Amino acid sequence: MRLFADTFYFIALLNRKDRAHAAASKVSRSTSKLVTTEWVLIELADAMSSIQKRGSYCSLYRLLRSDPAITIIRVTSEFLDRGFDLFEDRPDKEWSLTDCTSFVIMQDLAISDALTGDHHFEQAGFQALLKRP
């Protein structure tokens, strides 16, 4: 089974104080194949750009790039344009452009489950596996 890995998942995985850390850690030890995007990795880098966190991000980035169980979807103009179209078409939602590109890619790859606690994924019709009960 393939799971989409959102920024939420990576932050929870790296931060032991995060409420979703235990669940994220459990998933990281599973045999599931993960799919994420360069947009997610950029968003994560932005969140971890402080001097204290930058090294952790760099280590994770290198690990993700070398792990054959992880697929990282590259930034393309086509995905950006399609994500932007969704972003523009849904002014009633507070979905980020990164979320919209994730939704387009998840639809294309027929992935319904996301490693996230972000309710925006549920609004878009996906299952957020790290959401609080």
KEKE-3310 file (N, C-alpha, C; in steps of 0.2 Angstrom, whole numbers, plus 5000, padded with zeros to 4 digits):
npx = (5004:5003:5006:5003:5015:5014:5019:5016:5017:5031:5036:5030:5037:5050:5049:5049:5041:5029:5012:5008:5019:5022:5013:5017:5031:5028:5023:5034:5042:5035:5031:5026:5025:5031:5025:5029:5031:5042:5037:5032:5044:5050:5042:5043:5057:5057:5050:5059:5070:5078:5093:5095:5087:5090:5101:5095:5085:5092:5099:5087:5082:5092:5092:5079:5080:5088:5082:5074:5061:5054:5045:5048:5040:5043:5045:5035:5030:5017:5011:5011:5003:4991:4989:4988:4976:4966:4968:4964:4951:4944:4940:4933:4939:4953:4965:4982:4994:5003:4996:4986:4993:4997:4985:4981:4991:4989:4977:4980:4988:4980:4980:4973:4975:4983:4997:4995:4988:4981:4966:4962:4965:4955:4944:4946:4943:4951:4959:4965:4977:4984:4976:4968:4958)
npy = (4994:5011:5026:5044:5056:5069:5086:5088:5075:5073:5083:5079:5067:5071:5078:5075:5080:5082:5079:5069:5062:5048:5040:5044:5039:5025:5022:5025:5014:5004:4994:5001:5009:5025:5041:5057:5074:5086:5099:5097:5094:5106:5114:5109:5111:5125:5127:5122:5130:5136:5139:5129:5118:5115:5106:5094:5093:5093:5080:5072:5075:5070:5056:5053:5055:5044:5033:5018:5015:5026:5037:5052:5065:5075:5093:5100:5110:5106:5100:5110:5120:5113:5111:5125:5128:5121:5127:5140:5137:5134:5145:5145:5137:5135:5130:5127:5131:5121:5110:5109:5105:5092:5086:5084:5076:5065:5061:5057:5046:5038:5037:5036:5038:5048:5053:5063:5076:5086:5093:5098:5089:5079:5087:5088:5075:5064:5052:5057:5050:5053:5061:5067:5057)
npz = (5000:4996:5003:5005:5010:5020:5024:5038:5043:5042:5051:5063:5064:5066:5078:5094:5104:5098:5096:5087:5086:5090:5082:5070:5070:5072:5059:5051:5054:5047:5033:5023:5007:5003:4996:4992:4988:4980:4983:4996:5002:5001:5008:5021:5023:5023:5035:5044:5044:5053:5063:5072:5068:5055:5052:5055:5046:5034:5035:5035:5022:5014:5017:5013:4999:4996:4999:4993:4995:4995:4985:4977:4970:4957:4955:4942:4928:4924:4935:4944:4937:4937:4950:4954:4947:4954:4966:4963:4959:4971:4981:4992:5001:5013:5007:5004:4991:4990:4996:4987:4975:4980:4982:4968:4963:4972:4967:4954:4956:4962:4976:4992:5005:5017:5026:5038:5048:5044:5041:5029:5019:5021:5018:5004:5001:5005:5016:5032:5040:5052:5060:5075:5086)
capx = (5000:5006:5004:5006:5018:5013:5024:5013:5020:5038:5037:5029:5042:5056:5048:5047:5035:5023:5006:5007:5026:5022:5010:5022:5036:5026:5022:5040:5044:5031:5034:5022:5029:5028:5025:5029:5033:5047:5034:5032:5050:5052:5038:5047:5063:5055:5048:5065:5076:5082:5100:5094:5084:5093:5104:5090:5081:5097:5099:5081:5082:5097:5089:5073:5082:5092:5078:5070:5054:5051:5045:5047:5037:5047:5041:5034:5025:5011:5008:5010:4997:4985:4988:4985:4969:4962:4969:4960:4944:4941:4941:4929:4944:4960:4970:4988:4995:5006:4991:4982:4997:4997:4979:4981:4996:4986:4972:4983:4991:4975:4982:4968:4977:4988:5000:4994:4983:4978:4959:4961:4965:4948:4940:4947:4941:4956:4959:4970:4978:4987:4971:4966:4951)
capy = (5000:5017:5032:5050:5059:5077:5090:5086:5069:5074:5087:5075:5062:5074:5082:5070:5083:5083:5075:5064:5059:5041:5037:5045:5034:5019:5022:5025:5008:4999:4992:5005:5014:5032:5045:5064:5079:5091:5104:5095:5094:5113:5117:5106:5115:5132:5126:5119:5133:5139:5136:5123:5113:5115:5100:5088:5093:5090:5073:5069:5075:5065:5049:5052:5054:5038:5027:5016:5014:5033:5041:5059:5067:5081:5099:5101:5115:5103:5099:5117:5123:5109:5113:5131:5128:5119:5132:5146:5135:5133:5150:5143:5133:5138:5125:5130:5128:5114:5105:5108:5100:5086:5083:5082:5070:5059:5058:5054:5040:5034:5036:5039:5039:5053:5054:5070:5077:5092:5092:5100:5082:5076:5091:5086:5068:5059:5051:5059:5045:5055:5065:5065:5054)
capz = (5000:4996:5008:5004:5016:5020:5029:5044:5045:5043:5057:5068:5065:5069:5084:5099:5108:5093:5098:5082:5085:5091:5077:5064:5071:5070:5052:5048:5054:5043:5026:5018:5002:5004:4991:4993:4983:4981:4986:5003:5005:5001:5013:5027:5023:5026:5042:5048:5042:5059:5064:5077:5065:5048:5051:5055:5039:5029:5036:5033:5015:5011:5019:5009:4992:4995:5001:4987:4997:4995:4979:4978:4964:4955:4953:4935:4927:4923:4941:4947:4934:4939:4957:4954:4945:4960:4971:4961:4959:4977:4985:4998:5006:5014:5005:5002:4984:4991:4997:4980:4971:4983:4980:4961:4963:4975:4963:4948:4958:4966:4983:4996:5012:5018:5033:5039:5053:5041:5039:5022:5015:5022:5014:4997:5000:5006:5023:5036:5045:5059:5064:5082:5085)
cpx = (5004:5003:5007:5008:5018:5018:5022:5017:5028:5040:5035:5034:5048:5056:5045:5041:5029:5018:5006:5014:5025:5018:5014:5028:5034:5025:5029:5044:5041:5034:5030:5027:5026:5029:5025:5031:5039:5044:5034:5039:5053:5048:5041:5053:5062:5053:5054:5071:5080:5088:5099:5091:5086:5096:5100:5087:5086:5098:5093:5081:5086:5095:5083:5075:5085:5088:5073:5063:5050:5051:5044:5046:5040:5042:5041:5029:5018:5007:5007:5004:4991:4983:4985:4978:4964:4962:4964:4952:4940:4942:4937:4934:4950:4965:4976:4989:4999:5001:4987:4987:4997:4991:4979:4986:4993:4981:4975:4986:4987:4977:4976:4970:4983:4991:5000:4988:4979:4971:4958:4961:4958:4943:4940:4945:4946:4956:4965:4972:4981:4982:4969:4959:4946)
cpy = (5006:5023:5038:5053:5066:5080:5088:5080:5070:5078:5083:5069:5065:5077:5077:5073:5084:5078:5069:5060:5051:5038:5038:5040:5027:5017:5021:5018:5002:4998:4996:5009:5021:5036:5052:5068:5083:5097:5103:5096:5102:5116:5115:5110:5122:5132:5124:5123:5137:5136:5130:5117:5111:5108:5094:5088:5090:5083:5069:5069:5070:5058:5048:5051:5048:5032:5025:5015:5021:5036:5048:5062:5074:5087:5099:5107:5113:5103:5106:5120:5119:5111:5120:5132:5126:5124:5138:5144:5134:5139:5150:5139:5137:5133:5129:5127:5122:5109:5104:5103:5093:5082:5080:5076:5064:5056:5055:5047:5036:5032:5040:5041:5043:5053:5061:5070:5083:5090:5094:5094:5079:5080:5090:5079:5063:5058:5053:5054:5047:5060:5063:5062:5059)
cpz = (5000:5000:5005:5010:5015:5025:5036:5047:5047:5050:5063:5070:5068:5076:5089:5103:5104:5095:5093:5081:5085:5085:5070:5064:5070:5063:5049:5049:5050:5037:5021:5013:5003:4997:4994:4987:4985:4984:4994:5006:5006:5007:5020:5028:5026:5033:5047:5046:5047:5060:5067:5073:5058:5047:5051:5048:5034:5029:5033:5025:5012:5012:5014:5002:4991:4996:4995:4989:4997:4988:4980:4971:4963:4953:4945:4934:4926:4930:4945:4944:4936:4946:4958:4952:4950:4965:4970:4961:4965:4982:4992:5003:5007:5013:5002:4995:4985:4992:4990:4975:4974:4981:4973:4960:4966:4970:4957:4950:4962:4973:4987:5003:5013:5025:5035:5045:5050:5038:5032:5017:5015:5018:5007:4996:5001:5014:5026:5041:5052:5062:5071:5081:5088)
residu = (MET:ARG:LEU:PHE:ALA:ASP:THR:PHE:TYR:PHE:ILE:ALA:LEU:LEU:ASN:ARG:LYS:ASP:ARG:ALA:HIS:ALA:ALA:ALA:SER:LYS:VAL:SER:ARG:SER:THR:SER:LYS:LEU:VAL:THR:THR:GLU:TRP:VAL:LEU:ILE:GLU:LEU:ALA:ASP:ALA:MET:SER:SER:ILE:GLN:LYS:ARG:GLY:SER:TYR:CYS:SER:LEU:TYR:ARG:LEU:LEU:ARG:SER:ASP:PRO:ALA:ILE:THR:ILE:ILE:ARG:VAL:THR:SER:GLU:PHE:LEU:ASP:ARG:GLY:PHE:ASP:LEU:PHE:GLU:ASP:ARG:PRO:ASP:LYS:GLU:TRP:SER:LEU:THR:ASP:CYS:THR:SER:PHE:VAL:ILE:MET:GLN:ASP:LEU:ALA:ILE:SER:ASP:ALA:LEU:THR:GLY:ASP:HIS:HIS:PHE:GLU:GLN:ALA:GLY:PHE:GLN:ALA:LEU:LEU:LYS:ARG:PRO)
# end
